[in-house]
Amino acid sequence: MSVKKRIAVLVEREYEDLELWYPYLRLVEAGYDVAIVGPEANKEYPSKHGYMIESCIGMVEAKEQDWDGVVIPGGWAPDRLRIYPEM
């Protein structure tokens, strides 16, 4: 039996809705283990259009070697994420 590939989807305030939700849902449908990673675990982050998503892992707990891939949605999220040295 093969091990599921793990994918991190990064999130911060004002992420671009479709650039997060579309890859997230398609990856889940394809059978990947997908986690929402934000600056803090268990915190809700609003999209540019007000859609909320809750992170399940904080950036400090998300180690690079734990992931097979990463999705970085657009909007203002990447600009906000780059200020954190841990990211």
Beta strands, then each sheet from edge to edge (+ up, - down):
strand 1: 6-10
strand 2: 33-38
strand 3: 44-46
strand 4: 52-54
strand 5: 57-58
strand 6: 69-71
sheet 1: 5+ 2+ 1+ 6+
sheet 2: 3+ 4-
end
